[in-house]
Amino acid sequence: MASNSWPLPIHTPSYNICTTTPLLSFHRHALTKALPAGGAGRPFFPPHVVHKRSSLYSTIYSLSTPPPQPPPPKQQQYDHHLHLDHHHKLSPNSCPLTPVGFLERAAVVYGECPSIIYNETTQTWSETYTRCLKLASAISSLRIKKGDVVSVVAPNIPAMYELHFAVPMTNAILNTINLRLDARNISVLLQHCESKLVFVDHQSTNVILDAISQFPPHSKKPIIILISEPGFDRNNNSNEFQVTFHDNTYEDMVKLGDLDFDWVPPEDEWQPMTLNYTSGTTSSPKGVLHSHRARFIQSMDGLMDWQLPKQSTYLWTLPMFHSNGWSYTWSTAAVGAVNVCLRRVDAPSVFEAIDKHGVTHMCGAPAVLNMLSNFPAQRGKLEHPVHILTAGSPPPAPVRDRSKDVIICGGENLSSVEVESVLYTHPAVNEAAVVARPDKFWGETPCAFVSLKAEAEVKPSEKDVREFCKARLPLYMVPRTVMFKEELPKTSTGKIQKFLLRELARRL
């Protein structure tokens, strides 16, 4: 280097030292010679130099005469820039992402705050963490290992919530199964995922026993753990199938588990954490694996997108088996929210929980919101606002339609959802779906399928509905045909099965 005059920028792992004060004139080597050897990566300063740090910059200044010339530098090249590839991966900078850690943090930060409310039972976050640890220990004692599938058939009860943490704590894969499926479909799913262990709610025992009895002869069957509640006697439960439960119930496993169980986070954040199956709207159900990383990101995305505040009160109207409650099973732990569990979701139970527990947030499909909005006894009586997030199927709002649902009538593209939005504003309409009906002249015309509210005093005719739409839509968007049905066909998750309605429209 031709000149050794100050200032010179120095880049080190600990500091970014720079100054514009021309007080110093000594060799750059005096600042950097100790960097590769020791000093925890800090620059070396002679006794006459004081290093003063602030939050924004570092300044070096002299307290006496300029220093003597240092010895000539050794013939060695120093790279003063950070290279992360030279550093070992340690937990502070290379921790695999997983939402399971949210529970451990909640037990520390929100330990004595309520975590779960169910009927007359309330748990704290420290209690929930303890139960999940012991449950994970008991699951591991059944020789469940990394990569094994553990299935759960249960409604929104505390056990269902706890298993969202306990199963991943063992590095097994959590598989929540739709309660509305029949025995044949459940049997297919259990065989497909090769489930090793099944937790089943006491109200679903018969369907699970039937499902497992349909396994091929001599095939390996999963262990069945019963989730019982006070007042349920497993000995009085009829079992017409040649399938038996494990000796220990869910609560037995929690009691027998080891409190000192040392759960180990996944070594790889891409390790599978959950396995869900699609509802089969257009074809057979498909298995969908989600990694620990994916569930972590989805949980954080839900918090940021909805801005779920700390220690809010979340009502479980969304099934936890439906994409793991859109990952809010873990999000609520991240912010120490109260989880109000409902075994059965109906309008009276929802409104009672809102009033009793001060519910602030809830999720649900549009069908749930439709049920609540049509409950006349509670209309306009909420004492505080409730934030609601809906998904799963398009709500009645003017949004862009999917291309396959666009109806081309006489060369004009029309959105079926826009027509449905108008139909939903009719005071007598409960549900509405619009599909394309083939037409020799127009190519396609909109065909509306409508179910009416039970309490509607006047039942509209097809002409009445069309006149209602004419006043609110362009003529080409008005349904040419209106079909009334008691209930529209839906999937097990509440989505209207338009492909069935299209088939009906083609046959008209």
C-alpha positions as CSV (number, residue, x, y, z in Angstrom):
1,M,0.0,0.0,0.0
2,A,1.5,3.4,-1.0
3,S,0.2,5.4,2.0
4,N,-0.5,4.5,5.6
5,S,-2.4,7.7,6.5
6,W,-5.6,7.7,8.4
7,P,-8.6,7.4,7.7
8,L,-8.8,3.9,6.5
9,P,-11.9,1.7,6.6
10,I,-11.4,-1.4,8.7
11,H,-13.9,-4.3,8.4
12,T,-13.9,-6.9,11.2
13,P,-16.3,-9.5,12.5
14,S,-17.0,-7.3,15.6
15,Y,-16.9,-3.7,14.5
16,N,-17.1,-1.5,11.5
17,I,-14.5,1.2,12.4
18,C,-14.3,4.4,10.5
19,T,-13.7,8.0,11.4
20,T,-13.4,11.3,9.6
21,T,-11.1,12.9,12.3
22,P,-7.6,13.3,10.9
23,L,-6.0,13.1,14.4
24,L,-4.3,9.8,13.9
25,S,-1.4,9.0,11.6
26,F,-0.2,5.5,12.3
27,H,0.2,2.3,10.5
28,R,-3.0,0.4,9.7
29,H,-1.4,-2.8,10.9
30,A,-1.6,-1.5,14.5
31,L,-5.4,-1.9,14.3
32,T,-5.5,-5.2,12.4
33,K,-2.6,-7.3,13.4
34,A,-4.4,-9.1,16.2
35,L,-7.5,-10.0,14.2
36,P,-6.7,-13.5,12.9
37,A,-5.0,-14.6,16.1
38,G,-7.2,-13.8,19.1
39,G,-9.0,-11.2,21.1
40,A,-12.3,-12.8,20.2
41,G,-12.1,-11.2,16.8
42,R,-11.7,-7.6,18.2
43,P,-9.1,-5.1,16.8
44,F,-5.9,-4.5,18.7
45,F,-5.5,-1.0,20.2
46,P,-2.1,0.2,21.7
47,P,-2.2,1.7,25.3
48,H,-2.3,5.3,24.1
49,V,-5.4,4.6,22.0
50,V,-8.9,4.6,23.5
51,H,-11.8,2.9,21.7
52,K,-15.1,4.6,22.4
53,R,-18.3,3.0,21.1
54,S,-21.7,4.5,20.5
55,S,-24.8,3.1,19.0
56,L,-24.1,4.6,15.6
57,Y,-20.3,4.7,15.1
58,S,-16.9,4.1,16.7
59,T,-14.3,6.8,17.1
60,I,-10.6,6.3,17.7
61,Y,-8.6,9.2,19.0
62,S,-5.1,9.8,20.5
63,L,-4.5,10.9,24.1
64,S,-0.8,11.5,23.8
65,T,1.9,11.8,21.1
66,P,1.7,9.8,18.0
67,P,2.7,6.2,18.5
68,P,6.1,4.8,17.4
69,Q,6.3,3.0,14.2
70,P,5.3,-0.6,14.6
71,P,7.5,-3.5,13.3
72,P,7.0,-4.4,9.6
73,P,4.0,-6.5,9.0
74,K,4.4,-10.2,8.3
75,Q,4.0,-11.4,4.8
76,Q,0.4,-12.5,5.3
77,Q,-2.8,-11.5,3.6
78,Y,-5.7,-10.8,5.8
79,D,-9.3,-10.8,4.7
80,H,-11.2,-8.4,6.9
81,H,-14.6,-9.1,5.4
82,L,-17.2,-11.5,6.9
83,H,-17.4,-14.9,5.3
84,L,-20.3,-16.9,6.9
85,D,-19.2,-20.0,5.1
86,H,-16.1,-20.1,7.4
87,H,-18.3,-20.2,10.5
88,H,-19.7,-23.3,12.1
89,K,-23.5,-23.6,12.3
90,L,-24.6,-22.8,15.8
91,S,-28.0,-22.6,17.3
92,P,-28.1,-18.8,17.4
93,N,-27.6,-18.5,13.6
94,S,-28.7,-21.9,12.3
95,C,-31.8,-23.1,14.2
96,P,-34.2,-25.1,12.1
97,L,-37.6,-23.4,11.8
98,T,-40.4,-25.2,13.6
99,P,-43.6,-23.8,15.3
100,V,-43.4,-26.4,18.0
101,G,-41.0,-24.1,19.9
102,F,-43.9,-21.6,20.3
103,L,-45.4,-23.8,23.0
104,E,-42.1,-23.8,25.0
105,R,-41.9,-20.1,24.8
106,A,-45.5,-19.6,25.8
107,A,-44.9,-21.7,28.9
108,V,-42.2,-19.2,29.9
109,V,-43.7,-15.9,28.8
110,Y,-47.4,-16.6,29.4
111,G,-47.0,-19.5,31.9
112,E,-49.9,-18.7,34.3
113,C,-52.2,-17.2,31.6
114,P,-55.0,-19.4,30.3
115,S,-54.2,-21.4,27.2
116,I,-57.3,-23.7,26.7
117,I,-60.9,-23.3,27.8
118,Y,-63.3,-26.2,27.3
119,N,-66.6,-26.5,29.0
120,E,-65.8,-25.8,32.7
121,T,-62.1,-26.7,32.4
122,T,-59.3,-24.1,32.0
123,Q,-55.6,-24.9,31.4
124,T,-52.6,-22.5,31.7
125,W,-49.8,-22.4,29.2
126,S,-47.4,-24.1,31.6
127,E,-49.9,-26.9,32.2
128,T,-50.4,-27.4,28.4
129,Y,-46.6,-27.5,27.9
130,T,-46.3,-30.1,30.7
131,R,-49.1,-32.2,29.3
132,C,-47.6,-32.1,25.8
133,L,-44.2,-33.1,27.0
134,K,-45.6,-36.1,28.9
135,L,-47.8,-37.1,26.0
136,A,-44.8,-36.9,23.6
137,S,-42.9,-39.2,26.0
138,A,-45.8,-41.7,26.1
139,I,-46.1,-41.7,22.3
140,S,-42.3,-42.4,22.0
141,S,-42.7,-45.3,24.4
142,L,-45.0,-46.9,21.8
143,R,-41.9,-47.1,19.5
144,I,-43.2,-44.2,17.4
145,K,-40.1,-42.8,15.7
146,K,-39.1,-40.1,13.2
147,G,-41.2,-40.3,10.0
148,D,-44.0,-42.4,11.4
149,V,-47.5,-41.2,10.9
150,V,-49.8,-40.5,13.9
151,S,-53.4,-40.0,12.9
152,V,-56.1,-38.1,14.9
153,V,-59.9,-38.3,14.5
154,A,-61.3,-35.8,16.9
155,P,-63.3,-32.5,17.0
156,N,-62.0,-29.2,18.4
157,I,-61.3,-30.5,21.9
158,P,-58.1,-29.9,24.1
159,A,-56.6,-33.3,23.1
160,M,-56.8,-32.3,19.4
161,Y,-54.9,-29.1,20.2
162,E,-52.3,-30.8,22.4
163,L,-51.5,-33.4,19.7
164,H,-50.5,-30.6,17.3
165,F,-47.4,-30.2,19.6
166,A,-47.0,-33.6,21.2
167,V,-46.7,-35.5,17.9
168,P,-44.1,-33.3,16.3
169,M,-42.2,-33.3,19.5
170,T,-41.5,-37.0,18.8
171,N,-40.4,-36.1,15.2
172,A,-43.4,-38.1,13.9
173,I,-45.8,-36.8,11.3
174,L,-49.3,-35.5,12.4
175,N,-52.2,-36.6,10.3
176,T,-55.6,-35.1,11.2
177,I,-58.6,-36.8,9.5
178,N,-61.8,-35.2,8.6
179,L,-64.6,-36.1,11.0
180,R,-67.2,-36.1,8.2
181,L,-65.6,-38.9,6.2
182,D,-67.2,-42.4,6.3
183,A,-65.4,-45.6,7.3
184,R,-64.5,-46.6,3.8
185,N,-62.7,-43.3,3.1
186,I,-61.0,-43.3,6.4
187,S,-59.8,-46.8,5.9
188,V,-58.3,-45.8,2.5
189,L,-56.4,-42.9,4.1
190,L,-55.1,-44.8,7.0
191,Q,-53.7,-47.5,4.7
192,H,-52.3,-45.0,2.3
193,C,-50.3,-43.1,4.9
194,E,-49.4,-46.3,6.8
195,S,-50.5,-44.8,10.1
196,K,-48.8,-46.4,13.1
197,L,-51.0,-44.8,15.8
198,V,-54.5,-43.4,15.8
199,F,-56.1,-41.2,18.5
200,V,-59.8,-41.3,18.3
201,D,-62.5,-39.4,20.1
202,H,-65.1,-41.5,21.9
203,Q,-67.9,-40.3,19.6
204,S,-66.0,-41.6,16.6
205,T,-65.0,-45.0,17.8
206,N,-67.5,-47.0,15.7
207,V,-66.4,-45.4,12.4
208,I,-62.7,-45.9,13.2
209,L,-63.2,-49.5,14.2
210,D,-65.2,-50.1,11.0
211,A,-62.4,-48.4,9.0
212,I,-59.7,-50.6,10.5
213,S,-61.7,-53.8,10.1
214,Q,-61.7,-53.1,6.3
215,F,-57.9,-53.5,6.2
216,P,-56.7,-56.4,4.1
217,P,-56.2,-59.7,6.1
218,H,-52.8,-60.0,7.8
219,S,-52.0,-56.4,7.2
220,K,-50.4,-54.4,10.0
221,K,-53.0,-52.3,11.9
222,P,-52.3,-49.2,13.8
223,I,-52.5,-48.9,17.6
224,I,-55.8,-47.2,18.7
225,I,-55.8,-44.8,21.6
226,L,-59.2,-43.7,22.9
227,I,-59.8,-40.0,23.8
228,S,-62.5,-40.2,26.5
229,E,-64.3,-37.7,28.6
230,P,-65.8,-37.8,32.1
231,G,-69.0,-39.9,32.1
232,F,-67.9,-42.1,29.2
233,D,-67.6,-45.8,30.0
234,R,-65.5,-47.6,27.3
235,N,-66.7,-51.0,28.6
236,N,-70.3,-50.2,27.7
237,N,-69.3,-49.1,24.2
238,S,-70.5,-51.8,21.7
239,N,-67.7,-53.2,19.5
240,E,-69.0,-55.3,16.7
241,F,-65.7,-55.3,14.9
242,Q,-62.7,-57.5,15.7
243,V,-60.5,-54.5,16.6
244,T,-59.3,-53.6,20.1
245,F,-58.2,-50.4,21.8
246,H,-54.9,-50.0,23.6
247,D,-55.1,-50.5,27.3
248,N,-54.2,-46.9,28.1
249,T,-56.5,-44.0,27.2
250,Y,-55.3,-40.5,26.2
251,E,-55.4,-39.3,29.7
252,D,-53.6,-42.4,30.9
253,M,-50.8,-41.6,28.5
254,V,-50.6,-38.0,29.8
255,K,-50.3,-39.3,33.4
256,L,-47.8,-42.0,32.6
257,G,-45.5,-39.8,30.5
258,D,-42.1,-38.6,31.6
259,L,-42.1,-34.9,32.6
260,D,-38.3,-34.8,31.9
261,F,-38.8,-35.9,28.3
262,D,-36.2,-34.1,26.3
263,W,-37.9,-33.2,23.0
264,V,-35.4,-32.6,20.2
265,P,-36.2,-30.1,17.4
266,P,-35.9,-31.4,13.9
267,E,-32.4,-31.5,12.5
268,D,-33.7,-30.4,9.2
269,E,-36.5,-27.8,8.9
270,W,-37.6,-29.5,5.7
271,Q,-38.5,-32.6,7.7
272,P,-42.2,-33.5,7.2
273,M,-44.4,-32.3,10.1
274,T,-48.0,-32.7,9.0
275,L,-49.9,-34.8,6.4
276,N,-53.3,-33.7,5.3
277,Y,-55.6,-35.0,2.6
278,T,-57.6,-32.8,0.2
279,S,-61.4,-33.0,0.4
280,G,-61.8,-34.6,-3.0
281,T,-63.8,-31.7,-4.6
282,T,-62.8,-32.7,-8.1
283,S,-61.2,-36.1,-7.7
284,S,-60.0,-38.6,-5.1
285,P,-58.3,-37.2,-2.0
286,K,-54.6,-36.4,-2.3
287,G,-52.0,-36.4,0.5
288,V,-50.2,-33.1,1.1
289,L,-47.1,-33.0,3.3
290,H,-46.0,-29.9,5.1
291,S,-42.5,-29.4,6.6
292,H,-41.7,-27.8,9.9
293,R,-40.4,-24.8,7.9
294,A,-43.7,-24.5,6.0
295,R,-45.8,-24.7,9.1
296,F,-43.6,-22.1,10.9
297,I,-43.9,-19.7,8.0
298,Q,-47.7,-20.3,7.7
299,S,-48.1,-19.6,11.4
300,M,-46.1,-16.4,11.2
301,D,-47.9,-15.3,8.1
302,G,-51.3,-15.8,9.8
303,L,-50.1,-13.6,12.7
304,M,-48.8,-10.8,10.5
305,D,-51.6,-10.8,7.9
306,W,-54.4,-10.8,10.5
307,Q,-52.4,-9.0,13.1
308,L,-53.6,-11.4,15.9
309,P,-52.7,-9.5,19.1
310,K,-51.0,-10.9,22.2
311,Q,-53.3,-12.8,24.6
312,S,-56.4,-12.5,22.4
313,T,-59.3,-14.9,22.8
314,Y,-59.6,-17.3,19.8
315,L,-62.8,-19.4,19.3
316,W,-62.3,-22.7,17.5
317,T,-65.1,-22.7,15.0
318,L,-62.7,-23.7,12.2
319,P,-62.0,-27.5,12.4
320,M,-58.5,-28.2,13.5
321,F,-58.5,-31.2,11.0
322,H,-58.9,-28.7,8.2
323,S,-55.4,-27.9,7.2
324,N,-54.5,-27.9,10.9
325,G,-56.9,-25.0,11.5
326,W,-55.0,-23.0,8.9
327,S,-52.0,-23.2,11.2
328,Y,-53.6,-21.1,14.0
329,T,-53.1,-24.1,16.2
330,W,-49.5,-22.9,16.5
331,S,-50.1,-19.2,15.9
332,T,-52.2,-18.9,19.1
333,A,-49.3,-20.3,21.1
334,A,-46.9,-17.8,19.6
335,V,-48.9,-14.9,21.0
336,G,-50.3,-16.6,24.2
337,A,-53.9,-16.4,23.0
338,V,-56.7,-18.2,24.8
339,N,-58.0,-21.2,22.8
340,V,-61.8,-21.6,23.4
341,C,-62.6,-25.2,22.2
342,L,-66.0,-26.2,20.9
343,R,-66.9,-29.9,20.4
344,R,-69.9,-28.9,18.3
345,V,-70.2,-25.7,16.2
346,D,-73.7,-24.4,16.0
347,A,-75.1,-20.9,16.3
348,P,-76.2,-21.1,20.0
349,S,-72.9,-22.5,21.1
350,V,-70.9,-19.9,19.2
351,F,-72.8,-16.9,20.5
352,E,-72.7,-18.3,24.1
353,A,-68.9,-18.7,23.9
354,I,-68.5,-15.2,22.5
355,D,-70.5,-13.7,25.4
356,K,-69.1,-15.9,28.2
357,H,-65.4,-15.8,27.3
358,G,-65.1,-12.5,25.5
359,V,-64.0,-14.0,22.2
360,T,-62.1,-11.5,20.0
361,H,-61.2,-13.7,17.0
362,M,-62.5,-16.7,15.1
363,C,-62.2,-18.3,11.7
364,G,-64.7,-20.2,9.5
365,A,-65.9,-21.1,6.1
366,P,-68.6,-18.9,4.6
367,A,-71.2,-21.6,5.4
368,V,-70.4,-21.0,9.1
369,L,-70.9,-17.3,8.8
370,N,-74.1,-17.8,6.9
371,M,-75.3,-20.0,9.8
372,L,-74.5,-17.2,12.3
373,S,-76.0,-14.4,10.2
374,N,-79.2,-16.3,9.9
375,F,-79.6,-16.9,13.7
376,P,-82.4,-14.4,14.5
377,A,-82.2,-14.8,18.3
378,Q,-78.7,-13.1,18.4
379,R,-78.9,-10.6,15.6
380,G,-77.5,-7.3,16.7
381,K,-76.8,-8.3,20.3
382,L,-73.0,-8.7,20.4
383,E,-71.5,-6.6,23.2
384,H,-68.1,-6.3,21.6
385,P,-66.6,-6.7,18.1
386,V,-65.4,-10.0,16.9
387,H,-62.8,-10.3,14.1
388,I,-63.6,-13.0,11.7
389,L,-61.4,-14.5,9.0
390,T,-63.1,-16.6,6.3
391,A,-61.7,-18.9,3.7
392,G,-62.3,-22.3,2.0
393,S,-64.8,-21.1,-0.6
394,P,-65.5,-17.8,-2.1
395,P,-67.7,-15.6,0.2
396,P,-70.6,-13.7,-1.4
397,A,-68.5,-10.7,-2.5
398,P,-67.7,-9.2,-5.9
399,V,-64.3,-10.9,-6.6
400,R,-62.7,-12.3,-9.7
401,D,-63.9,-15.8,-10.5
402,R,-61.7,-18.8,-11.3
403,S,-61.4,-19.3,-15.1
404,K,-63.3,-22.6,-15.1
405,D,-66.3,-20.9,-13.4
406,V,-66.4,-18.0,-15.9
407,I,-69.5,-18.3,-18.1
408,I,-69.3,-17.2,-21.7
409,C,-72.7,-16.0,-22.8
410,G,-73.0,-14.8,-26.4
411,G,-69.3,-13.9,-26.4
412,E,-69.5,-12.0,-23.1
413,N,-67.5,-13.3,-20.1
414,L,-69.5,-13.2,-16.8
415,S,-68.4,-14.1,-13.3
416,S,-70.5,-16.7,-11.6
417,V,-69.4,-15.3,-8.2
418,E,-70.7,-11.8,-9.1
419,V,-74.1,-13.3,-9.9
420,E,-74.0,-15.3,-6.6
421,S,-73.2,-12.1,-4.7
422,V,-76.5,-10.6,-5.9
423,L,-78.5,-13.7,-5.1
424,Y,-77.1,-13.7,-1.6
425,T,-78.6,-10.3,-1.0
426,H,-82.1,-11.6,-1.6
427,P,-83.8,-11.8,1.8
428,A,-85.1,-15.4,1.2
429,V,-81.9,-16.9,-0.2
430,N,-79.9,-19.1,2.1
431,E,-77.3,-20.5,-0.4
432,A,-76.6,-19.8,-4.0
433,A,-74.4,-21.2,-6.7
434,V,-74.3,-20.3,-10.4
435,V,-72.9,-22.5,-13.2
436,A,-72.9,-22.6,-17.0
437,R,-75.8,-24.3,-18.7
438,P,-75.1,-25.2,-22.4
439,D,-77.3,-23.3,-24.9
440,K,-77.5,-23.8,-28.7
441,F,-77.8,-20.1,-29.4
442,W,-75.8,-18.3,-26.7
443,G,-73.2,-21.1,-26.1
444,E,-73.7,-20.9,-22.3
445,T,-76.2,-19.2,-20.1
446,P,-76.1,-18.7,-16.3
447,C,-78.0,-21.3,-14.3
448,A,-78.7,-20.6,-10.6
449,F,-79.2,-23.2,-7.9
450,V,-80.7,-21.8,-4.8
451,S,-81.7,-23.0,-1.3
452,L,-84.1,-20.9,0.7
453,K,-84.1,-19.9,4.3
454,A,-86.4,-22.0,6.5
455,E,-87.8,-18.9,8.2
456,A,-88.6,-17.1,5.0
457,E,-92.2,-16.0,5.1
458,V,-92.6,-15.7,1.4
459,K,-91.0,-18.3,-0.9
460,P,-90.0,-16.6,-4.2
461,S,-90.7,-18.2,-7.5
462,E,-88.2,-18.5,-10.4
463,K,-89.7,-15.4,-11.9
464,D,-89.3,-13.4,-8.7
465,V,-85.6,-14.3,-8.4
466,R,-84.9,-13.4,-12.0
467,E,-86.7,-10.0,-11.6
468,F,-84.6,-9.4,-8.5
469,C,-81.5,-10.0,-10.5
470,K,-82.6,-7.9,-13.4
471,A,-82.8,-4.9,-11.1
472,R,-79.2,-5.3,-10.0
473,L,-77.3,-6.9,-12.9
474,P,-76.8,-6.4,-16.7
475,L,-79.3,-8.4,-18.6
476,Y,-76.8,-10.9,-20.0
477,M,-75.8,-11.8,-16.4
478,V,-79.3,-12.6,-15.2
479,P,-79.8,-16.3,-14.7
480,R,-81.9,-17.8,-17.5
481,T,-82.7,-20.8,-15.2
482,V,-83.3,-20.9,-11.4
483,M,-83.5,-24.2,-9.7
484,F,-84.6,-24.5,-6.1
485,K,-83.1,-27.2,-3.8
486,E,-83.5,-27.9,-0.1
487,E,-79.7,-28.0,0.2
488,L,-76.8,-27.6,-2.3
489,P,-74.3,-30.5,-2.5
490,K,-71.2,-29.9,-0.5
491,T,-67.9,-31.6,0.3
492,S,-67.0,-32.7,3.8
493,T,-65.4,-29.3,4.4
494,G,-68.5,-27.3,3.3
495,K,-67.5,-26.4,-0.2
496,I,-70.3,-26.4,-2.7
497,Q,-69.6,-29.1,-5.3
498,K,-70.1,-27.1,-8.5
499,F,-69.1,-30.0,-10.7
500,L,-72.2,-31.8,-9.6
501,L,-74.3,-28.8,-10.3
502,R,-72.8,-28.4,-13.8
503,E,-73.8,-32.0,-14.5
504,L,-77.4,-31.2,-13.4
505,A,-77.4,-28.1,-15.5
506,R,-76.3,-30.1,-18.6
507,R,-79.2,-32.5,-18.1
508,L,-81.9,-29.8,-17.9
